[in-house]
Amino acid sequence: MPSWVDILIRSFVFLALLFFVTKILGKKQISELTFFEYVSGMTIGSIAGEAITGLEKNLYHGILAICIFGFSALFADFLSLKSKKFRDIIDGKGTVLIKDGMIMEENLKKEKYTIDELSALLRDKNIFKVADVEFAVLEPRGKLNALLKKENQPITPKDLQMKVAAEKEPQTIIMDGKILDEGLKTSGKSRAWLNIELAKLEVTLDNVFFGQVDSYGELTIDIYDDKIQVPSPSQRPLLLAMLKKTQADLELFSLGTDCEKSKAMYKKNATLVQEAIDKLTPYLIG
């Protein structure tokens, strides 16, 4: 058999074998790796390369070696699930690099990180001052997680005691100028509704590259021609403004009438509209 034919056959055999072993090991093998997974992956790849091009070697020896290392990695994952001590040995432990805004120099040296490398990891998280950090830990897989001091954390609606409406997954209903009926059905909309919304935005379906419906039932689109400006959805702000105007008008009517019965009616309805505004504002703002 010609050597190139032998290499071709070996290449396809080991490509299929490596794919099969990787599928068995799971997604973890193609995400962030532990030390053991990193070593196993490199070794398996080296064995495959040697077995493919080393024509004097036995094909089955290469297959056996890959199976041994593949199932060793799988067995290590199984033991990691059963034993924390084994997991600490294989995966390692997190290392505290910053505590109370102070750099832990000994831990930094232990992990062989420089100040420049630590600063780069912090900048990846939009943190530019070490003193702003309450706590930072280097995870076993090389990722830095940092907790800002309370006074440096972004303000959330919860901090302001504001009620915020829950968000749901937006549904894609247009892609490449074509309607996705499954997304429309999930969002509770119809094609007739979509046609009306597109008419409001003064665009046709074949000009829409991408379209989504959010949890409030509003349509947002991206068209092929980026130079054309598409108006943003405005139904919610307009509805909120209309409710506020109605409430203000009712207050004015109550002040402008001398009839006690009418005054009481206007005040009662103004209060009801205000209660509705308070309840709906989280859903209508923005």
N, C-alpha and C positions, 0 to 999 in steps of 0.2 A: 504493500500500500504506500503511495506517495506520502511524504512527510506533511505536505500541506493539507491533505485529506484527513490525516490522523489528527492534526491540530484543529481542523474544523469540527471533527466529530467530538473531540475532547472539550472544545469550547462550548458547544451546545449542551453536552452532558453536564458540565460543571455549572453552566449558567442556570440550567433547570434545577440542579441540586442546591446551589446557593439560594435561589429564590425560594425553594421548598423549605430549607432550614430557617431562613429569615422569617418566613410566614409562621413557622412553628414558634420561633422565639418571640414574635409579636412586634408591635409598633415601637416598643421600648428600644429596640436595636437601631432604629433609624431616627430616634429623637436624641436627647441629651444622654450621653453614655456614662456609666460608672467606670471605675478603673478596670474592673474585671471584664466588663463588656467591651471596653476599648481594646484591651489586650486580645480578647477572644476574636473580635472582629478583624483585627489586623492579621492575626495568625491564620484565620480561616481564609482570608483573601490571599495571603502569601502561599498557603498550601494549594489553593486553587490555581494560582498563577504558575507555580512550579509543576503541578500535575498536568496542566494544559500544554506547556511548552517543553517539559522534560520528557522527551519521547522514549528515553531508555527506562523511565520509571513505569511501575505497574499501575494501571488505571485504577484498580480496585483499592490499592494502598492509599491513593489520594482521596477516594470516596470515604474510606474508613476513617482517615484522619479528620476530615471535615465533619463527619457524623460524631466523632468523639468530642471535638471541641464544641460543636453545636449543642449536643445534649449536655455537655458540662455546663455551658452557660444557662441552659434551661433548668438544670438541677440546682445551680446556684441561686436562680430566681426563686425556685421552690423553697429552698432552705431559708432564703431571706424573708419569705412570708411567715415561716414558722418560728424563726429565732431572731430576736432583736440583737443579740450579741454577734451572731454571724452577719446580720445586716450591717451592723456598725463596722465590722471588719471589711466587708466587701464594698459597701457603699460609702463608708466613712461618715463623719459627723460634721455638722455645721460649725464654723469657727467665727466667734464674735470679733469683728475688726474695729467697731466703734461702739462705745458705751457712754451715755450721758454727754455726748458731744466730744469725747476724747478718744483719740486713736490708740488702740491696743498694740503697741509696737512689737511686743514679743509674739503675739499671734500673727501679726503681719509678716515678721521674719520667718515664723514657722511655716507659713503658707507660701513663702518665697515671692511675696508681692512687694512692689515698690510703692512709694507715695504717689508717683505719677500714674501707676496702674490703678490704684485705688481711686484716685481722682477721676480717671477716665470712666470707671465703673459707676461712680456717683453721677457724673455728667450724663451718662446714658439714661439716668432716671431724673434728669433735669434738676439735679441737686448740685449746687456750686459752692456751698459752704459746709465744711465738716461740722462746724459748731451748730448748724441747724438740725443735725441728726441726733435723735434720741438713742437709736439702736440700729446697728447694721451687722448682718451676719452673712458670711460667705457659705453658700450651700455646698453640699458634697459634690454637686455637678458643675461647680464653678460659677454659679449665678449669685449675684449680690442682691440681697433684699434689705431695704432700709426703711425705718420708721422715723418720720420727722417729729420733732418736738411739737407738743400740742399747739403752741402759739404760731408755729410755722405751717401747720396743716391747712389745706384749703377749707374754706367755710362751706358747709353742706346745708341743704334745706332743713335737715334735722337740727343743726346747731341754731338755726333761726326759728325753730318750731313752726316751720312751714309745712303744709300738707302738699304733697306732690303726687300726681296721678301715676299709677303703675304703668310701666311701658311693656308692650308685648312685641313679639318678633314681627318686623315688617315683612310684608308679603310681596314678592316680585310678581308683577302681573304683565309686564311687557319686557321682551328681550329680543333685540335685533329686529325691531319693528313688527313683532308677532305677539299676539295675546296668549298668555299662559292661563288657560281656564282653571287649572288646579289652584293657582294662587288667588284667582278671583273668587273661587268657591270658598276657600279657606278664610278669606277676608270678608265674606258675606256680601260681595258686590256682584254686579251683573255687567254684561257688555253694554247695555243701554246706559247704565251709570257712567261707565268708562268713556263712552262716546260724548256724553254731556260734559264731563270734566275736561276732556281734550279740546272740546269746542270752546270752553271757558278760557283755556290757555292759548287758544288760537293756533293749535298745531294739529297736524294729521298723524294718523297712526304710523304711516311709513317713514315719518321723519323722527320717530322716537327710537332711540337706541336702547334705553333702559327706563323702566318705570316701576315704582313701588307704592304700596299703600301702607301707611303707618297705623299704629293702634288707635288713632283718632279718626281713621277713615279718610285721611287726606292723601291726595295723589301728588307725588313728586316725580319728576321726569328728568332725563338727560337726553338731549337731542344730538343728532349727528353733527350739526353745524354749531360749534362752540361759540361762534361770534354772535349768535342770536341769544338775546337775554329772555329767559322764560320767567314770568312773574311767580313769586313764591305763594304758597297757599295762604289765604287770608280769611277763610271762613270763621275760624275760632276767634281771632282778634276782633273781627267785625261783630260777631255775636256778643262778645263780652262788652264791647262798646255800646251796642244797642241796649243791652240789659241795664247798663249803668245810666244811660240816657233816660230809659223808661222810669227807673227808680227816682232819678232827679226830677223828672217831670211830675211824677206823682207827689213828691214832696212839695214842689211849687204849687200844684193845684190845691193841696191841703192848706197852704198858707194864703192862697189867693181867694178862698171862698169864705163867705160868712155863715154858710149853712153848716151847723154842727154835725148833721147826719152825713153830709158829703165830706166834711173834713175828716170825720172818723173813718169813712170808707177809704179815702185816699191814703190816710196814714196806715191803715191796716194793709192795703195792697202794696204800699211802699216797703213795709216791713217784710212782707212775703217775698217781694222781688229781691230785697237785700239778702234774705236768707238763701235764696236760690243762687245769687251771685257768689256768696261765701262758699257754698258747696261746689259750684261749678268752676270757680276761678282756677284751682289746680289743673283742671282739664283744658282750660281755654287760654291760659297765659302762653306767651311765646308764639 
